[in-house]
Amino acid sequence: MVRQMKKHIISILLLFWAAFCAFAQTLPITGTFINLPYQDVRNKYTNPDGIDATDPQMWAAKVAEMKEMGMEYLVFMSVANECKAYYPSKLMGWHFPVDRQSPVDAIMDEAAKHGMKVFMSTGWAKDQDDNLRDPAIKGRQLEMMEELAGLYGSHPAFYGWYLPVEDCFGPVLTDYAVEAVNALTARARELTPSAKIMISPYGIFCSNFDDPRYEQQIARLTVDIIAYQDEIGCVREKFPLVNLRENWKKLRAIHDKTGIQMWANCETFAWEKGTNDRQSALIPAATPRLISQMAAATEGGAETIISFIICGLFEKPSSVYPWGQPYWSQKAYEDYMAWASGDAYWKNVEDYFVSHAGPMETTRDRRWMKFEAGTHEIEVGPVEAQLTVAMLNYNEKGIVPPVKVELHGKSRKWTLLQEQHVQRWENTNHDAFVDHVFFGEIPSDVKKLKIVFTVEKESYIYVTGK
């Protein structure tokens, strides 16, 4: 292959390395939704076939695993579906055998053992398409709330309510949505005065933050917590990670005035087939994308990060009840736990995203150097102790990182110093995110450095150092 030569003197950015001295600069995920089964291909791996989703022992094991991952909060997405309950209801029939502990009871009891806090759902009255404009739906949700308060209001794990009212906040929250939420909140406060009340809306990608009504409508809400869906998994925009950072900051300024807590609901999933399609299964996202999401939420002022979803996307390899996409759910678990424990590679990834080098998850960023298929060299100077090679991964448009990156050094002649293989992610059909390799421990007698790599398709590379 003809060696294509490109020499580019790289301006060095000082990175902020404090994460090596602390457990985590970036907030970890400390809460997750619990997804009890409903009819939807999206749940192929989060409620897999062959698993008895009503088995209380299975749920006890799964809750213990989530606690081990650092989960403090559990949020029931729903506790009923198709007019049958996952708890011992007197309003409707049951999804579980009458001689067995209910899934809701099993989860609540195990959560209490671990000191976890549970948000109880008020849905679904019928199914995931509950419409509170229907008086019968709204009435049944209120009936369920009353029944659930009687059953679990004094349970040691009960912390509050999740209202499954996923209205769009953009461009401005509607009057109807505010009234629907506040009606449920009023009854919740009568039944359980000390309970926290949370909603988790979508639509920040299309929100008109500059419209005075946007802040006014949020201020009218009588909830305690708004856990905004970050919409990275749903890919509502072409390059959603770029705008997300600024959107969080705008929301933070609004929440500072309203007194409502601002949480981030990080979408940890990607899509097996089409995006936002109920016939497409949710699968684990690439870890660099997730770390970028968490770093953006932290920088933007989120007080807590929760996730849709942990169970089924992050699976402990030794679990007695294995769920999830084969291999990739276990890799997602191992990567996340490595990051949480301070693994050097993942802390470097985190430091990159919290430094002033980002955001770069777009082809439009001028810092990228674009390369066509072939072998390339980039000369780096001046010589630094550590080098980061960032690479755009945008598989949907044929932009992929090289398989490996070589670092060569020259004192008297050029020699190969290090070689790093780039992690290859399976679930990248719809995302644009940044991959990395890191080079350290460069010999002191080296006067010049260059990186060498081969790409099969178009590639975007950026080099920075410390």
C-alpha positions in Angstrom: 0.0 0.0 0.0 1.3 3.4 -0.9 2.1 5.3 2.3 0.3 8.6 2.4 2.1 11.2 4.4 0.6 13.9 6.4 2.5 16.0 8.8 0.6 18.1 11.1 2.1 20.0 14.1 -0.4 19.6 16.9 -1.1 22.4 19.3 -1.1 20.9 22.8 -4.1 21.4 25.2 -3.6 21.0 28.9 -6.0 18.4 30.2 -7.5 18.5 33.6 -6.3 15.3 35.4 -7.9 15.6 38.8 -9.9 12.5 38.3 -6.9 10.4 39.1 -7.1 11.8 42.6 -10.8 11.3 43.2 -13.3 8.5 42.9 -15.1 10.2 40.0 -15.2 13.7 38.7 -18.3 12.7 36.8 -21.5 11.8 38.7 -22.1 8.0 38.5 -25.5 6.5 37.7 -27.2 6.0 41.0 -30.8 5.1 40.0 -32.6 3.1 37.4 -36.0 2.3 36.1 -37.5 -1.2 36.7 -39.1 -2.5 33.6 -41.8 -5.1 34.4 -42.9 -7.0 31.2 -45.2 -5.5 28.7 -45.8 -6.4 25.0 -43.0 -4.7 23.1 -40.1 -5.9 21.0 -38.0 -3.2 22.6 -37.9 -5.4 25.7 -36.3 -8.4 23.9 -33.3 -8.2 26.2 -34.7 -6.3 29.2 -37.5 -8.8 29.7 -36.1 -11.8 27.8 -38.1 -14.8 26.7 -37.5 -17.8 28.9 -37.2 -15.7 32.1 -40.1 -15.9 34.6 -40.5 -12.2 35.3 -42.8 -13.0 38.3 -40.1 -15.0 40.1 -39.5 -13.2 43.5 -36.1 -14.9 43.9 -35.0 -13.7 40.5 -36.0 -10.1 41.4 -34.2 -10.3 44.7 -31.0 -11.3 42.8 -31.4 -8.5 40.3 -32.0 -5.9 42.9 -28.9 -7.0 44.8 -26.9 -6.8 41.5 -28.1 -3.3 40.9 -27.1 -2.3 44.4 -23.7 -3.7 43.7 -23.5 -1.4 40.7 -24.2 1.6 42.9 -27.9 2.1 42.5 -29.6 4.0 45.3 -32.9 4.7 43.6 -35.3 2.3 41.8 -38.1 3.6 39.7 -41.0 1.4 38.7 -41.9 2.2 35.1 -45.3 0.6 35.7 -46.8 -1.8 38.1 -49.7 -2.9 35.9 -50.3 -3.6 32.2 -53.3 -4.6 30.1 -55.6 -4.3 33.2 -53.6 -6.8 35.3 -51.3 -5.9 38.2 -47.8 -6.9 39.3 -48.9 -6.3 42.9 -51.7 -7.8 45.0 -54.4 -5.5 43.6 -58.1 -5.6 44.4 -58.9 -3.4 41.4 -57.8 -5.8 38.7 -56.5 -9.3 38.1 -52.9 -10.4 38.7 -49.9 -11.1 36.3 -48.4 -13.5 38.9 -49.6 -16.7 40.6 -51.9 -16.2 43.6 -49.7 -18.4 45.8 -46.5 -16.5 45.1 -45.1 -13.2 46.4 -45.7 -10.4 43.8 -42.8 -8.9 41.8 -43.5 -5.5 43.3 -43.3 -6.9 46.9 -40.1 -8.9 46.1 -38.5 -5.7 44.7 -39.6 -3.5 47.6 -38.5 -6.0 50.2 -35.0 -6.6 48.6 -34.6 -2.8 48.2 -35.3 -2.3 51.9 -32.6 -4.8 52.8 -30.1 -2.7 50.9 -31.3 0.7 52.0 -32.5 1.6 48.5 -35.2 4.1 47.8 -38.1 3.2 45.5 -40.3 5.5 43.4 -43.7 3.8 43.0 -45.5 4.1 39.6 -49.1 5.2 39.3 -49.5 3.3 36.0 -50.5 1.8 33.8 -54.2 2.1 33.9 -54.3 0.2 30.7 -51.0 0.1 28.9 -48.0 2.2 27.9 -50.2 4.5 25.8 -52.2 5.7 28.7 -53.8 9.0 27.8 -54.7 11.2 30.8 -57.1 13.1 28.5 -59.4 10.0 29.0 -61.3 10.5 32.3 -61.4 6.7 32.7 -57.6 6.4 32.5 -57.0 9.3 34.8 -59.5 7.9 37.3 -58.0 4.5 37.3 -54.5 5.9 37.9 -55.9 7.8 40.9 -57.5 4.6 42.1 -54.2 2.7 41.7 -52.4 5.4 43.6 -54.8 5.1 46.5 -54.4 1.3 46.5 -50.6 1.5 46.2 -50.4 4.0 49.0 -52.3 1.7 51.3 -50.1 -1.2 50.4 -46.6 0.4 50.3 -46.9 4.0 51.7 -45.3 2.9 55.0 -42.9 0.4 53.5 -39.3 1.2 54.4 -38.2 1.3 50.8 -41.0 3.6 49.7 -39.5 7.0 48.8 -41.9 8.6 46.4 -44.0 8.5 43.3 -43.1 8.3 39.6 -45.9 9.8 37.5 -45.7 8.1 34.1 -46.9 11.2 32.3 -44.2 11.5 29.6 -45.4 14.7 27.9 -43.1 16.5 25.6 -41.5 19.6 27.1 -40.7 21.2 23.8 -41.1 23.8 22.5 -43.1 24.7 25.7 -45.0 22.5 28.1 -48.7 22.6 27.5 -51.3 23.8 30.0 -52.9 20.4 29.8 -49.7 18.6 30.8 -49.2 20.9 33.8 -52.8 20.3 35.0 -52.6 16.5 34.5 -49.4 16.3 36.5 -50.6 18.6 39.2 -53.9 16.7 39.6 -51.9 13.4 40.3 -49.5 15.3 42.5 -52.2 16.8 44.7 -53.7 13.4 45.5 -50.2 11.9 46.1 -49.5 14.6 48.7 -52.8 13.9 50.4 -52.0 10.2 50.6 -48.3 10.4 51.3 -47.3 13.9 52.5 -43.6 13.2 52.8 -43.1 11.4 49.5 -41.0 12.8 46.7 -42.8 13.1 43.4 -40.9 12.7 40.1 -41.6 13.0 36.4 -39.3 12.1 33.5 -40.3 14.0 30.4 -38.7 14.2 26.9 -38.3 17.0 24.5 -35.3 19.0 25.6 -33.9 18.7 22.1 -36.8 20.8 20.7 -37.4 23.0 23.8 -37.5 26.8 23.3 -35.6 27.8 26.4 -35.7 31.5 25.4 -39.5 31.7 25.5 -40.5 33.1 28.9 -43.4 30.6 29.0 -41.0 27.7 29.2 -39.7 28.7 32.6 -43.2 29.8 33.7 -44.7 26.4 32.9 -42.0 24.5 34.8 -42.5 26.8 37.7 -46.2 25.8 37.8 -45.4 22.1 38.3 -45.9 20.9 41.8 -43.4 18.0 41.6 -40.1 17.7 43.5 -37.9 16.2 40.7 -37.8 16.4 37.0 -35.5 13.7 35.5 -35.1 14.8 32.0 -34.6 12.2 29.3 -31.3 13.1 27.6 -32.6 11.6 24.3 -29.1 10.4 23.3 -30.4 6.8 22.9 -33.4 8.0 21.0 -31.2 10.0 18.6 -33.7 12.8 18.2 -31.0 14.9 16.4 -28.2 14.1 14.0 -25.5 14.9 16.6 -27.4 15.0 19.9 -24.4 15.0 22.2 -23.2 18.4 20.9 -26.4 20.3 21.9 -27.0 18.3 25.1 -24.2 20.1 27.1 -25.7 23.5 26.4 -29.3 22.3 27.0 -28.4 21.0 30.5 -26.9 24.4 31.4 -30.0 26.2 30.2 -32.2 23.9 32.3 -30.0 24.4 35.3 -30.5 28.2 35.2 -34.3 27.6 35.0 -34.3 25.1 37.9 -32.2 27.4 40.1 -35.3 29.7 40.0 -38.0 27.1 40.4 -36.7 25.0 43.4 -37.5 21.8 41.5 -34.6 19.3 41.5 -33.0 18.7 38.1 -32.0 15.1 37.5 -30.7 13.5 34.3 -32.2 10.3 32.9 -29.4 9.0 30.8 -30.5 6.7 28.0 -28.0 3.9 28.2 -29.4 2.1 25.2 -28.9 1.9 21.5 -31.1 0.2 18.9 -30.8 -3.2 17.4 -32.7 -2.1 14.2 -34.5 1.2 13.6 -34.5 4.0 16.1 -37.6 4.8 18.2 -39.3 1.7 16.8 -41.3 -0.6 19.0 -40.2 -3.4 16.7 -36.5 -2.7 17.5 -34.9 -4.1 20.6 -32.9 -1.9 23.1 -29.3 -2.9 23.3 -26.3 -1.6 25.3 -24.7 1.6 24.0 -20.9 2.0 23.6 -19.3 2.9 26.9 -17.5 6.1 25.6 -20.9 7.4 24.5 -22.3 6.8 28.0 -19.4 8.4 29.8 -19.9 11.5 27.5 -23.5 11.6 28.5 -22.7 11.4 32.2 -20.0 14.0 31.9 -22.4 16.4 30.1 -25.1 16.0 32.8 -22.5 16.6 35.5 -21.1 19.7 33.8 -24.6 20.9 33.2 -25.5 20.8 36.9 -27.7 17.7 37.2 -28.0 16.8 40.9 -28.5 13.0 40.3 -28.1 10.7 37.3 -30.6 7.9 36.8 -30.9 5.6 33.8 -33.3 4.0 31.4 -32.2 1.3 31.9 -29.7 -0.8 33.8 -31.3 -4.3 34.2 -30.9 -6.1 30.9 -28.4 -3.7 29.4 -25.7 -4.1 32.1 -25.4 -7.7 33.2 -23.0 -9.1 35.7 -21.2 -12.0 34.0 -21.7 -14.3 37.0 -25.4 -13.6 37.4 -27.5 -16.6 38.3 -30.2 -15.0 36.1 -28.5 -13.9 32.9 -30.3 -11.4 30.9 -29.3 -9.0 28.1 -27.8 -9.1 24.6 -25.1 -11.8 24.5 -21.6 -10.6 25.3 -22.4 -6.9 24.9 -24.5 -6.5 28.1 -21.7 -8.2 30.0 -19.1 -5.9 28.4 -21.2 -2.9 29.3 -21.3 -4.1 32.9 -17.5 -4.7 33.1 -16.7 -1.4 31.4 -18.9 0.6 33.7 -17.7 -1.1 36.9 -14.1 -0.6 35.7 -14.8 3.1 35.3 -16.5 3.3 38.7 -13.5 1.6 40.3 -11.0 4.1 38.8 -9.6 2.1 36.0 -6.9 4.2 34.3 -8.2 3.8 30.7 -11.8 4.8 31.5 -10.6 7.6 33.8 -8.6 8.9 30.8 -11.8 8.7 28.7 -13.7 10.6 31.4 -11.0 13.3 31.7 -11.1 13.9 28.0 -14.8 14.6 28.1 -14.6 16.9 31.1 -11.6 18.8 29.7 -12.0 21.8 27.3 -11.3 19.5 24.4 -14.9 18.6 23.9 -17.6 18.5 22.6 -16.5 16.9 19.3 -19.3 14.4 18.4 -19.9 15.9 15.0 -18.2 16.1 11.7 -18.6 19.9 11.8 -16.0 20.4 14.5 -13.0 22.2 13.0 -10.5 20.5 15.3 -10.9 17.2 13.4 -8.3 16.2 10.8 -10.1 14.3 8.0 -8.4 11.3 6.4 -9.4 9.2 3.5 -8.8 5.4 3.2 -5.1 4.6 3.4 -2.1 4.7 5.8 -1.3 8.1 7.4 1.3 9.7 9.7 0.8 12.6 12.0 3.9 14.2 13.4 3.3 15.4 17.0 5.2 18.2 18.7 6.5 19.2 21.1 7.1 15.9 22.8 4.7 15.3 25.7 4.6 12.8 28.5 1.2 11.5 27.4 -0.8 11.6 24.2 -4.6 11.1 23.5 -5.7 10.2 20.1 -9.4 10.9 19.7 -11.4 9.4 16.8 -14.9 10.0 15.6 -17.1 6.9 15.4 -20.1 7.6 13.2 -20.7 4.2 11.6 -24.0 5.2 10.1 -22.1 7.5 7.6 -19.2 5.2 7.1 -16.9 7.1 9.5 -15.0 4.6 11.6 -11.8 4.6 13.7 -8.7 2.7 12.6 -8.2 -0.8 13.9 -5.0 0.2 15.7 -2.8 3.2 16.2 1.1 3.1 16.4 3.2 5.6 18.3 6.7 6.1 16.8 9.5 8.1 18.4 12.8 9.4 17.2 16.0 10.1 19.1 18.5 9.1 16.4 16.1 7.1 14.2 12.4 6.3 14.2 11.3 3.3 16.3 8.0 1.9 17.2 7.3 2.8 20.9 3.8 1.6 21.5 0.8 0.1 19.7 -2.8 0.4 20.8 -5.8 -1.4 19.4 -9.0 0.5 19.1 -12.0 -1.1 20.8 -14.5 -2.3 18.3 -18.1 -1.6 19.3 -21.0 -3.7 17.9 -24.0 -1.4 18.7 -23.0 1.7 16.7 -25.6 1.8 13.9 -27.1 5.1 14.9 -24.7 7.0 17.1 -21.9 9.5 16.7 -19.4 9.4 19.6 -15.7 9.7 20.3 -13.4 6.8 20.7 -9.9 7.1 22.2 -6.5 5.5 22.6 -3.9 6.8 25.1 -0.1 6.7 25.0 2.0 7.2 28.2 5.5 6.6 29.5 7.3 8.1 26.6 11.1 7.8 26.9 12.9 11.0 27.9 15.4 10.8 25.1 12.7 10.9 22.4 12.9 14.2 20.4 10.1 13.7 18.0 6.8 11.7 17.9 4.4 10.6 15.2 1.4 8.4 15.2 0.8 6.0 12.3 -2.6 4.4 11.4 -4.5 2.8 8.5 -8.1 3.4 7.8 -10.4 1.5 5.5 -12.9 4.3 5.2 -13.2 8.0 6.0 -11.8 8.9 9.4 -11.6 11.9 11.7 -8.6 12.2 14.1 -7.6 14.6 16.8 -4.4 14.4 18.9 -3.8 16.2 22.2 -1.2 15.8 24.9 -0.1 16.5 28.5 
